[in-house]
Amino acid sequence: MTEKELKRSVLTVTAFASFLTPFMGSSVNLALPSIGEELSLNAVTLNWVISSYMLATSILLLPAGRLGDILGRKKVFTAGLMIFTLTMILLSFTPGIRWLIGIRILQGVGGAMMFGTNMAILTSVFPPGERGRAMGINVTAVYVGLASGPFLGGLLTRYLGWRSIFAFLVPLGIISLILIRKKMKGEWAEARGERFDWPGASIYGLSMALVMYGFSRLPERPGWLLTSLGLLLFVLFILWEKNTSYPLFDITLISRNRVFAFSSLAALIHYAATSAIGFFLSLFLQYIKELGPRDAGFVLMSWPLTMALISPAAGKLSDKYNPGVLASVGMGITSAGLVMLCFISGNTSVTFIVTVLVIMGAGFSLFSSPNSNAIMSSVEKRQLGNASGMLGTMRNVGQTFSMAIALMLLAIYMGQAKINPDNYLQLIGSMKSGFIIFSILCFAGIFASLARNKSLRK
């Protein structure tokens, strides 16, 4: 196999697999009202259908990236895809909420193994001058999944029920596995022979679980206790990593690599400020504006569709120009869209929502691919798994925090009540508060994004 054929095969496989998770996520977001109605769930419990997957993935992304460096990135990626596909089969027949959340946690394990290694695989194969374009195409696959999810997920939910979303993805997972076997030749494991840091992974996983779950319980007293305990364990994790021969995460990537540190912080803030928007707007469109799942899907599709159209060009631009500047501009555009959403009300038109989503899609595109390129290009080859795992961790921790903020606001405004016309004003109030918080976060993130530019040289 020639180098050109290898690049094409790797890009095809990683892009195809990258389509699966966002498609599922955006489809499930749209199906939440149907899931809640069938299983008699309140808004807080319904949120855990999304958050359980994010929590499991957030805990395991960093360990999965490190395992890829040691055992082989293709091997870990393939195992993750197998787990992900198996859980799709199980979710197609899930009988109740406990099974649903439990299998979603297992699905998060597979997702972590996939997304903790995919960017590292791309970086292993594509040189710096071609890397941004490859990442732009990969990110486009993610956004195609996000764009098609609301539409196809809405149709499946309406005519076949919400379980059909998972059944629909099973053949796609099988096709991805076949593509890996036939097209993705070779293996990448620059840290082969090094020991895996099991004590560090255990401390890190417990710390992440306590922080993520504790934050979701705020402002209750157990929430503060669990979050504080998790933060203390994270300090212990940092101390352990500084003094072990083969750390789970190389702390010098943060302490000595300004580009990596601030690019990762920018990613965390950006995802924390944007990830719950789809959840909030799905509820707004279907409850407040009384749109069906299909029509709500059409509206929500405008955001990822914009990202899918712009991301390849954004990735290519980051090969030629300073990716830190491009990402900072993108975050500024996203902030503008969030400020517009702060004025949402029951009289807000669907046209206004679409306009804002297009603006935010453009901002997200200019941020995502260039920021990923900056992170992956700032480390050595033996650290690619660490970098890929950190990139995925920042994304998923940001998403988890975003959903936790949404969960906390719903609990404050609505308690344990089911969503109904009597509490629509409280629902809108929780959304407006959320958009204000997200706007402040995203604006602060612009400065984190700009801070790394002193070290970037193109």
Secondary structure, DSSP 8 states (H G I E B T S, - for coil): --HHHHHHHHHHHHHHHHHHHHHHHHHHHHHHHHHHHHHT--HHHHHHHHHHHHHHHHHHHHHHHHHHHHH-HHHHHHHHHHHHHHHHHHHTT--SHHHHHHHHHHHHHHHHHHHTTHHHHHHHHS-HHHHHHHHHHHHHHHHHHHHHHHHHHHHHHHHH-TTHHHHHHHHHHHHHHHHHHHH------TTTT----HHHHHHHHHHHHHHHHHHHTTTSHHHHHHHHHHHHHHHHHHHHHHT-SS-SS-THHHHT-HHHHHHHHHHHHHHHHHTTHHHHHHHIIIIIS---HHHHHHHHTHHHHHHHHHHHHHHHHHHHS-HHHHHHHHHHHHHHHHHHHTT--TT--HHHHHHHHHHHHHHHHHHHHHHHHHHHTTS-GGGHHHHHHHHHHHHHHHHHHHHHHHHHHHHHHHTT----GGGHHHHHHHHHHHHHHHHHHHHHHHHHHHHGGGT---
